[in-house]
């Protein structure tokens, strides 16, 4: 019997020694801890949480970006949503876990403890503190405090409109401790920077790169989060650029329309008004910036100038078309121009055309058709090839056709070179 009691005592001793000690963290432990901090120790949130007040409090900031809400190009404003992870050490929020049932951490309302007055320095909305009264801070027994204020941040973002809509913008969010100098509160970047684990894609902008940097200015310290954004240009390609290019081609096709149609002037004015409408749309989209000019805006202005010049030339050609050669003789340089145009045109096509006309006008004699002497003479003259000494009579209509030919190729080449040059420069920025 005594041997059994001895074995039982030894077994109980071994269990007490080798089994882990179980401590139950009750609500009473948490109440006692908070009472000790805020009542017995008289914690004051107005006092910076360092024992030696001549030393600075290091505040580390990381940023969880959840979405790009909007980048307003005209107002030059970036709107983002996310939350900051801010941490520091509070000397007055330390305790011994064994005294409170091995309680190693607790949550405290953010308004009950000291926290740095971190603000968005380059914000465009009303200046206000981060977080809300409903948020808590997470406190460890060694005094480490973690604060995760969530919010919607509206920051100023300078827009470079040069390569719109193939533009790449870099926007920043600059956070500082507003009331303290860097000798009192030293704000610094964390190891993670901008974290995109919870980021949701934006339909207009895609994130190219992110970075974070700590600025040590003369008095203050600031953490600057940089976001590099690239615009998705498909919407503007389909709704602005493609219609403008097509209008530019229609602008040149005015010279293909014959003067006898009576629609050249109205057609040219319609194309000019259409280009003016697109210029207004693009101008309303871009910021009113006098330092940098959009290449797309330059292209639209050039096309509008081309259209204006085409309208003037069209009216001039229409005036020439209704002149009489006998009353207004054609200058020699215009006659030379018309002959050069005739050389440049497809002479083979003209020969085929004249042959078809001659064949259509000559009757079929095998069918028993008889003609008079006058008809035979007329057909002979039409089918007879002109001698080298004979020069066809040139009218003002011929001159107008020659001018249409020359202006068509001049403006077509100019439009083609301008379009390829400007949009190739813009597309290279998108690479």
Secondary structure, DSSP 8 states (H G I E B T S, - for coil): -HHHHHHHHHHHHHHHHHS-------HHHHHHHHHIIIIIS---TTS-S-SSTTS-EEEEEEEEEEEEEEEETTTTEEEEEEEEEEEEE-GGG---GGGGTT--EEEEEGGGS----EEETTBSS----SS-TT-EEEEETTSEEEE--EEEEEEE-----TTTTS-EEEEEEEEEESS--TTTEEEEEEEEEEE-TT-B--SSEEEEEEEEEEEE-SS-EEEEEEEEEEE-THHHIIIIIHHHHHHHHHHHGGGGS-GGGS-HHHHHHHHHHHHHHHHHHHHHHS---SS---HHHHHHHHHHHHHHHHHHHHHHHHHHHT--TTTS---HHHHHHHHHHHHHS-HHHHHHHHHHHHHHHS--GGGT----HHHHHHHHHHHS---TT------HHHHHHHHHHHHHHHHHHHHHHHHHHHHHHHHHHT-
